[in-house]
Amino acid sequence: MKNITKHKNELIDNGFTIINNIYSDKEIEKILFIIDQTDKTKDTFRKSPDLFAIRQFLKEVPEIKNTIFNNNLKNTIKLFFGNDYFVVKSIYFDKTENSNWYVPYHQDLTISVDKKVELENFNFWTKKQNQFSVQPPINIIENIYTIRIHLDNTDENNGALRVIPKSHLKKIYRPETIDWKVEVETVCNVDKGGIMIMKPLILHSSNRTTNNKKRRVIHLEFSNIELPTELKWAERLT
């Protein structure tokens, strides 16, 4: 991979970086074929006119792991995170060509865990599709890296992420307090077969689709922190 130092500095300083050519067209076709053959009647599958999503993606579609974790991705993880990071969340999003689904600015503040336990500084518990989520202490969130694998060319016309660079450095940053006199929005265009690495605390949003093209993304989160003994990562995958 070229320009490793540049990408690392972008991730540290701005909260995100984009790396193209991680997957070949053939690998993308294989990923999409496996997804298409999956039983879509499970509770972890969300289906609506403008969105199809699979929660606990790597658990629900385990046969896809070898294709996703090709040598390029494994080398990228090692170079950026080290050897001790493991998957803690996985979601597949298909923002369809007819999507009118808009996601306002937010930070990713929750983690997926195996059960609800009353613990200090673990707050805002939710349960969706039999999955518990909680906002943990901020050091756990700061430790996480997210990789978004793009299965389509993605730009401002079909729901590319919009981010506020450096916002991940401001801890909890409420969207309603964004000062647009200071902040500058960046649109994250990513080629098919490319990835975006980002920090969960970066403020990000996603517009509606306007060009009738799909935006299919695999969202993976990684950490190397062990949770308190009372809790387990719900989707831990080493």
Phi, psi and omega per residue, in radians:
M1 nan 2.374 -3.121
K2 -1.547 2.699 3.000
N3 1.032 0.731 3.138
I4 -1.015 -0.813 -3.102
T5 -1.058 -0.723 3.117
K6 -1.041 -0.833 -3.122
H7 -1.137 -0.713 3.119
K8 -1.098 -0.760 3.139
N9 -1.136 -0.685 3.086
E10 -1.056 -0.758 -3.126
L11 -1.125 -0.757 -3.139
I12 -1.197 -0.829 -3.017
D13 -1.379 -0.784 -3.019
N14 -1.777 -0.303 3.128
G15 1.625 0.030 3.113
F16 -2.813 2.783 2.983
T17 -2.677 2.687 -3.102
I18 -2.076 2.254 -3.138
I19 -2.226 2.057 -3.137
N20 -1.630 2.963 3.063
N21 1.138 0.654 3.032
I22 -1.461 -0.566 -3.135
Y23 -2.159 2.529 3.028
S24 -1.409 2.869 3.068
D25 -1.033 -0.646 -3.141
K26 -1.132 -0.710 3.104
E27 -1.147 -0.713 3.101
I28 -1.091 -0.749 3.104
E29 -1.044 -0.712 3.140
K30 -1.152 -0.742 3.105
I31 -1.034 -0.821 -3.105
L32 -1.171 -0.612 3.102
F33 -1.127 -0.783 3.140
I34 -1.083 -0.758 3.121
I35 -1.084 -0.732 -3.104
D36 -1.123 -0.514 -3.120
Q37 -1.495 -0.051 -3.054
T38 -1.327 2.510 3.036
D39 -1.131 2.030 -3.024
K40 -1.737 0.319 -3.109
T41 -1.678 -0.007 -3.053
K42 -1.283 2.777 -3.110
D43 -1.127 -0.459 -3.095
T44 -1.424 0.024 3.130
F45 -1.743 2.277 3.105
R46 -1.943 2.205 -3.087
K47 -2.247 2.211 3.056
S48 -2.577 2.968 -3.111
P49 -1.032 -0.476 -3.066
D50 -2.042 0.093 -3.139
L51 -2.711 2.398 2.929
F52 -2.182 2.281 -3.101
A53 -2.468 2.591 3.059
I54 -2.163 1.986 3.032
R55 -1.453 2.755 -3.079
Q56 0.894 0.805 -2.940
F57 -0.972 -0.844 -3.075
L58 -1.228 -0.431 3.041
K59 -1.330 -0.693 -3.085
E60 -1.348 -0.482 -3.117
V61 -2.227 1.115 -3.003
P62 -1.116 -0.452 -3.105
E63 -1.206 -0.126 -3.108
I64 -1.564 -0.187 -2.995
K65 -1.027 -0.801 -3.059
N66 -1.113 -0.587 3.131
T67 -1.292 -0.719 3.122
I68 -1.144 -0.819 -3.102
F69 -1.556 1.128 3.058
N70 -1.328 3.121 -3.075
N71 -1.105 -0.639 3.141
N72 -1.081 -0.798 -3.122
L73 -1.201 -0.743 -3.140
K74 -1.074 -0.704 3.100
N75 -1.167 -0.661 3.112
T76 -1.108 -0.797 3.121
I77 -1.035 -0.784 -3.129
K78 -1.104 -0.755 -3.094
L79 -1.191 -0.653 -3.045
F80 -1.609 -0.645 -3.016
F81 -1.907 -0.514 -3.016
G82 1.841 -2.979 -3.035
N83 -1.616 -0.156 -2.967
D84 -1.863 0.162 3.129
Y85 -1.500 2.535 -3.132
F86 -2.355 2.747 3.140
V87 -1.232 2.334 3.087
V88 -2.120 -0.152 3.080
K89 -2.784 2.525 3.095
S90 -2.575 2.285 -3.136
I91 -2.443 2.482 2.991
Y92 -1.914 2.240 3.103
F93 -2.035 2.302 2.974
D94 -2.099 1.710 3.070
K95 -1.499 1.817 -2.926
T96 -1.230 2.938 -3.128
E97 -1.156 -0.275 3.114
N98 -1.780 0.227 -2.988
S99 -1.185 2.340 2.943
N100 -2.039 0.459 -3.053
W101 -1.500 2.047 -3.138
Y102 -1.994 2.325 3.108
V103 -1.983 2.038 -3.116
P104 -1.283 2.972 -3.128
Y105 -1.028 2.371 3.141
H106 -2.824 2.929 2.937
Q107 -1.919 2.675 3.052
D108 -1.549 1.765 -2.966
L109 -1.879 -0.050 -3.067
T110 -2.003 2.773 3.039
I111 -2.168 2.784 3.119
S112 -1.696 2.240 -3.101
V113 -2.281 2.977 -2.989
D114 -1.440 -0.352 -3.108
K115 -2.847 3.000 3.087
K116 -1.688 2.192 3.126
V117 -2.396 2.384 3.110
E118 -1.351 1.908 -3.134
L119 -2.303 2.553 3.125
E120 -1.092 2.335 3.098
N121 1.217 0.242 2.957
F122 -1.920 1.921 -2.935
N123 -2.288 2.984 3.029
F124 1.010 0.993 -3.130
W125 -1.222 2.455 3.005
T126 -2.426 2.851 3.059
K127 -2.430 2.050 3.126
K128 -2.266 2.246 3.121
Q129 0.876 0.830 3.113
N130 1.083 0.417 3.126
Q131 -2.082 2.132 3.094
F132 -1.461 2.382 3.047
S133 -2.268 2.642 -3.104
V134 -2.666 2.627 3.006
Q135 -1.550 1.980 -3.089
P136 -1.544 3.105 3.003
P137 -0.961 2.593 -2.976
I138 -1.120 -0.464 3.127
N139 -1.110 -0.515 3.093
I140 -1.228 -0.730 3.120
I141 -1.152 -0.741 -3.127
E142 -1.099 -0.427 -3.110
N143 -1.386 -0.323 -3.036
I144 -1.397 2.497 2.937
Y145 -2.045 2.483 3.075
T146 -1.986 2.353 3.000
I147 -2.030 2.189 3.074
R148 -1.886 1.986 -3.132
I149 -1.607 2.132 -3.055
H150 -1.708 2.137 -3.116
L151 -1.695 -0.019 3.087
D152 -2.466 2.732 2.932
N153 -1.086 2.281 -3.021
T154 -2.252 2.223 3.086
D155 -2.476 -2.918 -3.049
E156 -1.154 -0.232 -3.104
N157 -1.566 -0.262 3.120
N158 -2.335 0.720 2.936
G159 1.530 0.416 3.040
A160 -1.003 2.540 3.102
L161 -1.098 2.489 2.943
R162 -1.925 2.293 -3.075
V163 -2.250 2.814 3.004
I164 -1.921 1.767 -3.104
P165 -0.939 2.484 3.086
K166 1.308 -0.055 -3.123
S167 -1.175 -0.345 3.112
H168 -1.186 -0.279 -3.120
L169 -1.461 -0.070 -3.038
K170 -1.814 0.379 3.126
K171 1.015 -2.373 3.082
I172 -1.312 2.096 -3.033
Y173 -2.213 1.779 -3.054
R174 -1.233 2.276 -3.108
P175 -0.980 -0.595 -3.116
E176 -1.215 -0.165 3.131
T177 -1.800 0.107 -3.137
I178 -1.047 2.227 3.099
D179 -1.734 1.741 -3.066
W180 -1.284 -0.071 3.003
K181 -1.350 -0.337 -3.099
V182 -1.927 -0.765 -3.038
E183 -1.400 2.613 3.110
V184 -2.210 2.218 -3.132
E185 -1.439 2.449 3.066
T186 -2.147 2.339 3.063
V187 -1.615 2.271 -3.033
C188 -1.747 1.494 3.068
N189 -1.317 2.285 -3.124
V190 -2.317 2.339 3.115
D191 -1.294 2.688 2.986
K192 -0.955 2.245 -3.100
G193 1.565 -0.018 3.104
G194 -1.711 3.015 3.109
I195 -2.293 2.714 2.959
M196 -2.069 2.196 3.036
I197 -1.786 2.307 -3.085
M198 -2.545 2.794 3.026
K199 -1.634 2.376 -3.067
P200 -1.022 -0.448 -3.098
L201 -1.410 -0.108 3.087
I202 -1.230 2.332 3.080
L203 -1.202 2.242 -3.109
H204 -2.529 2.695 3.131
S205 -2.541 3.022 -3.139
S206 -2.542 2.202 -3.128
N207 -1.437 2.979 3.042
R208 -1.177 2.780 3.058
T209 -1.405 2.331 -3.117
T210 -2.149 -0.105 -3.076
N211 -1.998 0.211 3.100
N212 1.044 0.603 3.080
K213 -2.126 2.553 -3.122
K214 -1.220 2.723 2.956
R215 -2.360 1.631 -3.101
R216 -1.788 2.249 -3.023
V217 -2.420 2.438 2.956
I218 -1.833 2.150 -3.061
H219 -1.856 2.055 3.129
L220 -2.128 2.340 3.070
E221 -2.016 2.473 -3.056
F222 -2.233 2.520 3.051
S223 -2.578 2.826 2.979
N224 -2.194 0.342 3.130
I225 -1.741 2.342 3.027
E226 -1.508 2.416 3.123
L227 -1.365 2.884 3.034
P228 -0.906 2.642 -3.005
T229 -1.001 -0.417 -3.125
E230 -1.293 -0.268 -3.050
L231 -2.161 2.696 3.015
K232 -2.308 2.576 2.959
W233 -1.043 2.241 -3.069
A234 -1.197 -0.488 -3.037
E235 -2.142 0.447 -3.057
R236 -0.980 2.272 3.118
L237 -2.437 2.062 -3.128
T238 -1.552 nan nan
